[in-house]
């Protein structure tokens, strides 16, 4: 079943994942967001690429901010 996840979740489970996605514990929040993306039909390579771009953008913003100081 390549390309399609077998993961399923009911409405209450999705609501719980959405709540966890806003957790202060970054690891917990990242895992919850990954599950939500999987449930939405995203594949691992796609959401990993999006996450990598977000990290790169955050690092760039941080570097620019430190240059302005």
Buried (B, 14 or more C-beta within 10 A) or exposed (E): EEEEBEEEBEEEEBEEBEEBBEBEEEEEBBBBBBBBBBBEEBBEEEBEEEBEEEEEEEEEEEEEEEEEE
